[in-house]
Amino acid sequence: MAGGDAPVNMPAIDPLEKLHEDATAIFKGALVDCSIATAFDLHFKFEGGKLLHTSLNGEVMETIDLSHFKRIYVVSIGKAGLTMVDILLDRMKRRKGVRGVVCSPEVPHKRNWRFRYFAGGHPVPNEDSLNAARAALALMKKSRRDTFVFFLISGGGSAMFDLPLDPTISLDDTIALHETLLACGAPIASINIVRKQFSAVKGGRLAAAAPEAEKFSILLPDVPMSTLEALSSSPTFPNTSTQEEFEQVLAQYQLLEKFPTSVRELLERPGAAEPETHKGILRLTLPGLRVAPKEQEPPPHHVDTLLNSDDLVHHAKLHATQLGYTVVVDNECDDWDYADAAHYLLKRLEELRRQYPRLCLLSAGEVTVTMDRKPGAGGRNQHMSLKCALELAAHPEEQIVVLNAGSDGIDGNTRTAGAIADPTTVQRAIQFGFDPQQALVEFNACPMFTSLGDSVVTGPTGHNLRDLRVLLSVTEP
């Protein structure tokens, strides 16, 4: 030490505080790395009026000459709706004949006059949700053989973009349907079976409204790759659910008796489920819908996926490894009840930490929460973090943290992405005057985590690659 200066006593970093920092860095770092723009440029290139659809190694898989089309329509739906349409328009450059509809969480301050923008509701629809669906259907019905349609679809569209098949059903009754489905505890696949039967735009009905147009669905899924048709309740993929599956969901969760009368009457009509297709085009009987003749081969419908939750996990793993953790990925509890998922992951962590002194357990997907009352402030990620905190309270000396957060930056009816729990969370909350068990019962986790400084806040990310759970553990050698 130069000049014999006395050593400066730096305050030691609390081990749990360091784990909080690391978990946050892993989650936010993975979000940054999952760039929609970068992914778009890996999949698509525009050269001389042509769209080159490329593989990840740069090989051109197909070429679409957009100059052959008089009109180019764009419908962008979901939490990444604004981001995706801005990237497409920036890369495509073309303006002549381009028109579109964008339905996302908010409308931009600077708008492209060729587009109509709507701020759809989430987690339940609002008036803009219905207006956006009406506008998109009207645009699709203007399409002809000289029309090319881009569908840009990301998560959240199930609520943001909807319209009852029966036009007499009110917005209030539509909201009641969505609230009932969200609270019933059914997995998302079952919820979507009902949504598709209710909606004039889901289950392929949006794409079916443009039967003569060539189409390209560009997806940013918040669902497993094996169930892409669940993305935004499948506005461009045919409905593959059956009448029997539909009726089974209604019966299993006793839904009909909970729905408003107008909704119940619609869903009880004979043939409410209509999955019949003709060469990839739904043959529906919606008013004013032009259906391609049976003898006429329908135009191509191209599909590609930009990113998915595997990419989010991949980048989280890289960040955790850089921080010195051994990483294990376990997505087994995807779509489980939140309490079962919390118990499973904490038990898995306990087993693994015997082997690895610095452990990061990653898990992607979503959990379900069954509500028996109007919720307080919170969402499934904060709710699961609170459940983890209650279990961890039995081990106050352990160095463990659990982060649950949504990649869209919005958890339930709050403006936070999620929350972090550790073995001291419950005791600290009690000292702040909170009752953690009561907060769990009332679905009101957000005020508690906010007061503790343990909320995960990113702001709306313009992204949606499902939820990520980061469990960190450090054991003494």
Buried (B, 14 or more C-beta within 10 A) or exposed (E): EEEEEEEEEEEEEEEBEBBBBBBBBBBBBBBEBBBBBEBBEBBBBBEEBBBBBBEEEEEEEEEBEBEEBEBBBBBBBBBBBBBBBBBBBEBBEEEEBBBBBBBBBEBEEEEBEBBBBBBBBBBBBBEBBBBBBBBBBEBBBEBEEEBBBBBBBBBBBBBBBBBBBBEEBEBEBBBBBBBBBBBBBBBBBBBBBBBBBBBBBBBBBBBBBBBBBBBBBBBBBBBBEEBBBBBBBBBBBBBBBEBEBBBBBBEEBEBBEBBBEBBBEBBEEEEBBBBEBBEBBBBBEBEEBEBBEEEEEBBEBBEBBBBBBBBBBBBBBBBBEEBEBBBBBBBEBBBBBBBEBBBBBBEBBEEBBEEBBBBBBBBBBBBBBEBEEEBBBBBBBBBBBBBBBBBBBEEEEBBBBBBBBBBBBBBBBBBBBBBBBBBBBBEBBEEEEBBBEEBBEBBBBBBBBBBBEBBBBBEBBBBBBBBBBBBBBBBEE
